[in-house]
Amino acid sequence: MNTKRVSGGFHAADHDHDVCTGDLVARAERVCARRGSRLTGLRRKVLIAVARSHEAAGAYDIIERLAASGPRPAPMSVYRALDFLASHGLVHKIESRNAFVACSHGQHEGEAVLLVCDGCGAVAEFEAAASMAALADAARGTGFRPRRTVVELLGRCLGCAGAEG
């Protein structure tokens, strides 16, 4: 099974999503058990729907994915599931797209920097703890109290940049 990444943290075209989806669900079960929370059926289904690709998916995209194999969930239920998954570090919200992507770095504790490709829509993440700490320190130095940090870099992945010539 292919779980390799190409340069820059983006997954290879022949990447096997079943492997990373299985790993993500197993991690979700461990996180929920550790925190004393429940990975309900809907939360699990939403997590799997988000993890189907490494492209950002909006709530209504997720609803359509779920409706393809069962009853159409209510939008509010999906939003609540996404909020739960984000609060447990299992998905990231792409603020610039109002969409979500599965967290592919289960080992990081802080927030990730997200690389969002304008060409293919793929999203990669990397941890930048020192940069995040510097941003938070600078903000606090002005008297601002950060609640959450979101860093998104928009541009082209290696594949899309190469296709442009």
C-alpha positions in Angstrom: 0.0 0.0 0.0 1.3 3.4 -0.9 1.3 6.0 1.9 4.3 8.0 0.5 4.4 11.7 0.2 5.9 13.7 -2.6 8.0 16.8 -1.9 6.4 19.4 0.4 4.2 17.0 2.4 1.6 16.5 -0.4 0.6 12.9 -1.0 1.6 11.1 -4.2 -1.0 10.6 -6.9 -1.2 6.9 -6.2 -1.5 7.3 -2.4 -3.7 4.8 -0.7 -6.3 6.7 1.3 -7.6 3.6 3.0 -4.4 3.3 5.0 -4.3 6.8 6.3 -8.1 6.8 6.9 -7.7 3.7 9.0 -4.9 5.2 10.9 -6.9 8.4 11.5 -9.9 6.5 12.8 -7.7 4.4 15.2 -6.1 7.7 16.4 -9.6 9.2 16.9 -10.6 6.2 19.0 -7.5 6.6 21.2 -7.9 10.4 21.5 -11.6 10.0 22.5 -10.8 7.3 25.0 -8.0 9.4 26.6 -10.3 12.4 26.8 -13.4 10.5 28.0 -15.4 11.5 25.0 -17.3 9.4 22.4 -16.6 8.9 18.8 -20.2 8.4 17.9 -21.4 6.8 14.6 -22.0 10.2 13.0 -18.7 11.6 14.1 -16.9 8.5 12.8 -18.7 8.8 9.4 -17.9 12.5 9.1 -14.3 11.8 9.9 -14.1 9.1 7.3 -15.9 11.4 4.7 -13.4 14.2 5.4 -10.4 11.8 5.1 -11.5 10.4 1.7 -9.1 12.8 0.1 -6.5 15.3 1.1 -8.5 18.1 -0.4 -10.5 20.5 1.7 -14.2 19.6 1.9 -17.0 21.9 2.9 -19.8 20.7 5.1 -22.2 20.3 2.2 -19.6 18.3 0.3 -19.4 16.0 3.4 -23.1 15.8 3.5 -23.2 14.6 -0.1 -20.5 12.1 0.6 -22.5 10.7 3.5 -25.8 10.7 1.6 -24.2 8.5 -1.1 -24.1 5.6 1.3 -27.0 6.3 3.7 -29.5 8.8 4.9 -28.7 12.5 4.4 -27.6 14.0 7.7 -28.9 17.3 8.9 -26.3 20.1 8.2 -26.3 21.2 11.9 -25.4 17.6 12.9 -22.5 17.6 10.5 -21.3 21.0 11.7 -21.4 19.8 15.4 -19.5 16.7 14.4 -16.9 18.8 12.6 -16.6 21.1 15.6 -16.0 18.0 17.8 -13.4 16.6 15.5 -11.6 19.9 15.2 -11.6 20.4 19.0 -9.9 16.9 19.3 -7.3 17.7 16.7 -8.6 15.2 14.2 -9.5 17.7 11.4 -8.3 21.2 10.6 -10.6 24.0 9.4 -9.3 25.7 6.2 -10.5 29.2 7.1 -9.9 30.7 3.7 -12.2 28.0 2.1 -14.6 27.4 5.0 -13.7 23.7 4.6 -12.1 20.9 6.5 -9.2 18.5 6.0 -8.2 15.5 8.1 -5.2 16.0 10.3 -2.4 14.0 8.9 0.1 14.7 11.7 -1.2 12.9 14.7 1.9 13.5 16.7 1.9 17.3 16.8 0.5 19.1 19.8 0.2 22.6 18.5 -1.6 24.0 15.5 -0.3 23.2 12.1 0.7 25.4 9.2 -1.5 24.4 6.2 -0.4 24.5 2.6 -3.4 24.9 0.3 -2.9 24.3 -3.4 -4.9 26.7 -5.6 -4.5 24.3 -8.5 -5.7 20.9 -7.4 -7.1 21.8 -4.0 -4.8 19.4 -2.1 -3.8 20.4 1.5 -0.6 19.5 3.3 0.3 20.4 6.8 3.5 20.8 8.8 4.3 21.6 12.3 6.0 24.9 13.0 6.0 25.1 16.8 8.7 27.7 17.0 7.0 30.0 14.5 3.6 29.6 16.2 5.2 30.4 19.6 6.8 33.5 18.1 3.5 34.7 16.6 1.7 34.1 19.9 4.5 35.9 21.9 4.4 38.9 19.5 0.6 39.1 19.8 0.7 38.9 23.6 3.4 41.6 23.5 0.8 44.0 22.2 -1.7 43.0 24.9 -3.7 40.7 22.5 -4.7 37.3 23.9 -4.8 34.8 21.1 -7.5 32.2 21.3 -6.5 30.2 18.2 -3.8 30.5 15.5 -4.5 29.6 11.9 -1.7 29.9 9.3 -2.5 29.0 5.7 -0.2 29.4 2.8 -2.0 29.5 -0.5 -0.1 28.7 -3.6 0.8 25.8 -5.9 1.9 22.3 -5.0 4.9 20.8 -6.8 2.6 18.9 -9.3 0.6 21.9 -10.2 3.6 24.2 -10.4 5.4 21.7 -12.6 2.3 21.5 -14.9 2.4 25.2 -15.4 5.9 25.0 -16.9 
